[in-house]
């Protein structure tokens, strides 16, 4: 699952996003085995690793998904 989010600690500018623990519950239900973070670090990846969900970073400034030539 490649996406922008979650957010471990919200501040006044962070209106959207759930805590990583919430995503772990959902991802385990659907059999997600790897998370790819597309934005800057806003959570500790340990929440996924401790639940046997692999984690990688592929940072893009705007948080968009990467073009196909990078993913392949």
Residue frames as a rotation matrix with the C-alpha (Angstrom) as fourth column:
UNK 1
0.594 0.805 0.000 0.00
0.805 -0.594 0.000 0.00
0.000 0.000 -1.000 0.00
UNK 2
-0.649 -0.741 0.171 1.60
0.745 -0.665 -0.053 3.26
0.153 0.093 0.984 -1.10
UNK 3
0.444 0.850 0.282 -0.02
0.708 -0.526 0.472 6.31
0.549 -0.010 -0.835 0.42
UNK 4
-0.508 -0.482 0.714 0.40
-0.040 -0.814 -0.579 9.64
0.860 -0.323 0.395 2.18
UNK 5
0.487 0.594 0.640 -0.30
-0.737 -0.114 0.667 9.34
0.469 -0.796 0.382 5.89
UNK 6
0.461 0.812 -0.358 -0.72
0.732 -0.120 0.670 8.39
0.501 -0.571 -0.650 8.75
UNK 7
-0.005 -0.408 0.913 -0.09
-0.310 -0.867 -0.390 11.02
0.951 -0.285 -0.122 11.38
UNK 8
-0.268 -0.186 -0.945 1.20
0.703 0.633 -0.324 9.99
0.659 -0.751 -0.039 14.80
UNK 9
-0.334 0.120 -0.935 0.92
0.770 -0.538 -0.344 13.39
-0.544 -0.834 0.087 16.50
UNK 10
0.257 0.527 0.810 -1.40
0.871 -0.490 0.043 16.09
0.420 0.694 -0.585 15.21
UNK 11
-0.748 -0.333 -0.574 -0.74
0.533 -0.817 -0.221 19.78
-0.396 -0.472 0.788 15.50
UNK 12
-0.089 0.786 -0.612 -2.98
-0.017 -0.616 -0.788 22.72
-0.996 -0.060 0.068 14.58
UNK 13
-0.251 -0.069 -0.965 -2.11
-0.902 -0.344 0.260 22.29
-0.350 0.936 0.024 10.88
UNK 14
-0.960 -0.144 -0.241 -2.83
-0.220 0.918 0.331 18.52
0.174 0.371 -0.912 10.78
UNK 15
-0.251 0.950 0.183 -6.56
-0.929 -0.183 -0.322 18.07
-0.273 -0.251 0.929 10.22
UNK 16
0.675 0.541 -0.501 -6.54
-0.705 0.673 -0.223 14.74
0.216 0.504 0.836 8.38
UNK 17
-0.152 -0.722 -0.675 -5.07
-0.417 0.666 -0.619 11.30
0.896 0.187 -0.403 8.91
UNK 18
0.887 0.458 0.055 -5.30
-0.285 0.451 0.846 8.61
0.363 -0.766 0.530 11.54
UNK 19
0.238 -0.783 0.574 -2.76
-0.855 0.112 0.506 7.19
-0.461 -0.611 -0.643 13.95
UNK 20
-0.456 -0.516 -0.725 -0.68
-0.820 0.560 0.117 4.32
0.345 0.648 -0.679 12.50
UNK 21
-0.874 0.141 0.466 -2.36
-0.181 0.795 -0.579 1.84
-0.452 -0.590 -0.669 14.88
UNK 22
0.144 0.985 -0.097 -5.69
-0.411 -0.029 -0.911 2.44
-0.900 0.171 0.400 13.12
UNK 23
0.285 -0.103 -0.953 -4.13
-0.956 0.044 -0.291 1.70
0.071 0.994 -0.086 9.73
UNK 24
-0.803 -0.595 0.036 -2.53
-0.594 0.794 -0.128 -1.49
0.047 -0.124 -0.991 11.09
UNK 25
-0.410 0.741 0.532 -5.99
-0.155 0.518 -0.841 -2.80
-0.899 -0.427 -0.098 12.03
UNK 26
0.559 0.669 -0.490 -7.36
-0.547 -0.146 -0.824 -2.07
-0.623 0.729 0.284 8.56
UNK 27
0.043 -0.630 -0.775 -4.32
-0.980 0.122 -0.154 -3.33
0.192 0.767 -0.612 6.66
UNK 28
-0.839 -0.324 0.438 -4.22
-0.444 0.872 -0.207 -6.63
-0.315 -0.368 -0.875 8.56
UNK 29
0.011 0.947 0.321 -7.90
-0.202 0.317 -0.927 -7.17
-0.979 -0.054 0.195 7.75
UNK 30
0.831 0.344 -0.436 -7.18
-0.439 -0.074 -0.895 -6.78
-0.340 0.936 0.090 4.02
UNK 31
0.737 -0.550 0.393 -3.86
0.553 0.825 0.118 -8.65
-0.388 0.130 0.912 3.97
UNK 32
0.850 -0.497 0.176 -1.61
-0.288 -0.717 -0.634 -5.67
0.442 0.488 -0.753 3.25
UNK 33
0.749 -0.611 -0.257 2.00
0.662 0.665 0.346 -6.83
-0.040 -0.429 0.902 3.69
UNK 34
-0.424 -0.905 0.019 3.98
0.903 -0.421 0.085 -3.66
-0.069 0.053 0.996 2.85
UNK 35
0.757 0.540 -0.369 3.52
0.521 -0.839 -0.159 0.07
-0.395 -0.072 -0.916 3.37
UNK 36
-0.296 -0.801 0.520 5.35
0.931 -0.364 -0.031 2.66
0.214 0.475 0.854 1.28
UNK 37
0.279 0.315 -0.907 5.41
0.623 -0.778 -0.079 6.11
-0.731 -0.543 -0.413 2.81
UNK 38
0.188 -0.123 0.974 5.17
0.930 -0.297 -0.217 8.82
0.316 0.947 0.058 0.13
UNK 39
0.718 0.115 0.687 5.46
-0.003 -0.986 0.168 11.87
0.696 -0.122 -0.707 2.41
UNK 40
-0.296 -0.839 0.457 7.84
-0.519 -0.260 -0.814 13.14
0.802 -0.478 -0.358 5.08
UNK 41
-0.606 -0.017 -0.795 8.01
0.483 0.787 -0.385 11.25
0.632 -0.617 -0.469 8.38
UNK 42
-0.289 0.587 0.756 4.94
-0.722 -0.653 0.231 11.96
0.629 -0.479 0.612 10.48
UNK 43
0.806 0.476 0.351 4.90
-0.590 0.610 0.529 8.60
0.038 -0.634 0.773 12.27
UNK 44
-0.257 -0.862 0.436 7.27
-0.843 0.421 0.335 5.94
-0.473 -0.282 -0.835 13.53
UNK 45
-0.070 0.190 -0.979 7.42
-0.832 0.530 0.162 3.00
0.550 0.826 0.121 11.13
UNK 46
-0.920 -0.353 0.171 7.70
-0.382 0.706 -0.597 0.63
0.090 -0.614 -0.784 14.11
UNK 47
-0.199 0.927 0.318 3.89
-0.690 0.097 -0.717 0.39
-0.695 -0.362 0.621 14.27
UNK 48
0.625 0.397 -0.673 3.91
-0.775 0.419 -0.473 -1.46
0.095 0.817 0.570 10.97
UNK 49
-0.219 -0.816 -0.535 7.13
-0.636 0.535 -0.556 -3.43
0.740 0.219 -0.636 11.46
UNK 50
-0.799 -0.075 0.597 5.99
-0.574 0.393 -0.719 -4.74
-0.180 -0.917 -0.357 14.86
UNK 51
0.139 0.926 0.350 2.87
-0.494 0.372 -0.786 -6.07
-0.858 -0.064 0.509 13.14
UNK 52
-0.311 -0.417 0.854 4.74
0.402 0.757 0.516 -7.88
-0.861 0.504 -0.068 10.35
UNK 53
0.848 0.443 0.292 4.00
0.472 -0.379 -0.796 -5.22
-0.242 0.813 -0.530 7.75
UNK 54
-0.154 -0.960 0.233 7.13
0.972 -0.105 0.211 -4.28
-0.178 0.259 0.949 5.82
UNK 55
0.768 0.381 -0.515 7.84
0.364 -0.921 -0.139 -0.56
-0.527 -0.081 -0.846 5.46
UNK 56
-0.253 -0.821 0.511 9.69
0.963 -0.163 0.214 1.52
-0.092 0.547 0.832 2.87
UNK 57
0.202 0.235 -0.951 10.06
0.191 -0.962 -0.197 5.23
-0.960 -0.142 -0.240 2.18
UNK 58
-0.366 -0.243 0.899 9.67
0.930 -0.062 0.362 6.69
-0.032 0.968 0.249 -1.30
UNK 59
-0.117 0.300 -0.947 9.42
0.526 -0.790 -0.315 10.41
-0.843 -0.535 -0.065 -0.55
UNK 60
-0.329 0.107 0.938 7.79
0.835 -0.430 0.342 12.80
0.440 0.896 0.052 -3.00
UNK 61
-0.983 -0.181 -0.018 7.52
0.168 -0.866 -0.471 16.48
0.070 -0.466 0.882 -2.06
UNK 62
-0.543 0.835 0.096 3.85
-0.768 -0.539 0.346 16.75
0.341 0.114 0.933 -2.97
UNK 63
-0.502 0.314 0.806 2.94
-0.524 0.631 -0.572 13.31
-0.688 -0.710 -0.152 -1.55
UNK 64
0.372 0.658 -0.654 1.74
-0.920 0.165 -0.357 12.10
-0.127 0.734 0.667 -4.92
UNK 65
0.710 -0.145 0.689 2.17
0.099 0.989 0.106 8.59
-0.697 -0.008 0.717 -6.23
UNK 66
-0.287 -0.924 -0.252 5.34
-0.261 -0.177 0.949 7.95
-0.921 0.339 -0.191 -8.23
UNK 67
0.232 0.309 -0.922 5.30
-0.964 -0.051 -0.260 7.64
-0.127 0.950 0.286 -12.03
UNK 68
0.957 0.276 0.085 5.22
-0.259 0.951 -0.169 4.11
-0.127 0.140 0.982 -13.45
UNK 69
0.542 -0.803 -0.247 8.88
-0.077 0.245 -0.966 4.19
0.837 0.543 0.071 -14.57
UNK 70
-0.299 -0.626 0.720 9.99
-0.823 -0.212 -0.527 4.56
0.483 -0.750 -0.452 -10.93
UNK 71
0.322 0.538 0.779 7.72
-0.858 0.514 0.000 1.84
-0.401 -0.668 0.627 -9.59
UNK 72
0.951 0.029 -0.309 8.73
-0.199 0.820 -0.537 -0.75
0.238 0.572 0.785 -12.16
